[in-house]
Amino acid sequence: MAPQNLQELLDASGNVVDRLRSSQIGAYIYPVVAPEFTNWRSEQRAWRETAVLFDQSHHMDNLFIKGPDALKLISDTAVNSVAQFPVNKAKQYVPTSPSGHVIGDGILFHEDDDEYIYVGRAPAANWLLFNAETGGYNLDVQVDRRSPSRPMGRPVSRRYWRFQIQGPNAWQIIEQLNGGPVEQLKFFNMDHMTIAGERVRTLRHGMAGAPGLEIWGEYASYDKVRDTILDVGGEYGMAAVGARAYPSNTLESGWIPSPLPAIYTGEELRPYREWLGADSYEATNAVAGSFVSPNIEDYYLTPWELGYGSFVKFDHDFIGRDALEQMDPAAQRRKVTLDWNAEDLGKILAAPLGGEEPYKYFDLPLANYGSSNYDSVIDADGNVVGLSMFTGYSANERRGLSLATVDPSVPPGTELRVVWGEPDGGSAKSTVEPHRQMDVRAVVSPVPFSETARRDYKGGWRTGQTEG
């Protein structure tokens, strides 16, 4: 009989690293939304120069958590403190395994008394759902999974649409949509506004480095609200951002989206692996890149390595607390941006035109070719001193960039090398063609890389400030 869950799959497949590195699922897809509405270069520039509409309706899970034990579930599984988590506030949610390594992350919205919504990728949603079902909590939990990666022409619907209005002209658009002033609340605070006669929820956000809002409402009003936003936004140079440009925003703002969930080892996590299906995200996840270790735990990351160190609060008991208390934050790798050498990137881009076997294809604007991406970062002596985890190109900076985590001994301004491409001609993944590797020069640079974002973002994973 075919394996029914992740644990059975691992038991039958031998080395888990080999399995994940040969996954056929391909790169992470941002579904349903058109790849481009104009072109990805102009769409990137619009979030810096005018305004954009990000459509986040389809690529994330929604988990609706309701009941008297909702906050207890969150507190028991998050490194974050929930001592101050009132209604109409949002928090980034970061759970860890018993070993203190990150399982995933997402955003929790406190919508009403004992009512929360988790929005984000599957690993953290699955972890919340598993603990809610098996932990004896008094809860009602409903899940609205992300839209299919390849709907193949079938209609797609969600419980909510979710948009962001961002960019330097965003607030003018927001107030015109509302028909009057909208208070600029503190970062990650929530409220309501009216668009085209529809009362919608709002979250004060700023993905593009200027005051903006995330908004959401019932999916039936999707077309009316979206058309109204774009009609009003046209006066201010607003661009609808497609699925190609949208995820590249994080190269400038500094969030590492898809670390490998740290759940594949440890006897304490066996019940979770038996709960996860054989077709789950964790079972089909494609690991890509030049970093290869036979030990899956070498791919696990701590909160400090991903820039979440300021979130870790020991004012509550949570899964992973004991392990995290034993870690020295100063000894952990730290999150940086790597600024790729233009000449080296140019060689990669031009290689398909030459006679030699090309380097691994560098797609634009995002070059990631797995769900979780791990490229070795080496020093002048060839020692691995970090991992490059999210790679692409910014038309605003006119640079190749990657988000990485590097040893604390490596100072800003150091020139390192990113090993681009997989060893031995490449793995069996569907996204990998025969290629050769190249060591790309890259300079250790700030996170966020964008000067605007560094100056204007308030707190959290982008700036390293304490979470509000």
Disulfide bonds with the S-S distance in Angstrom:
none
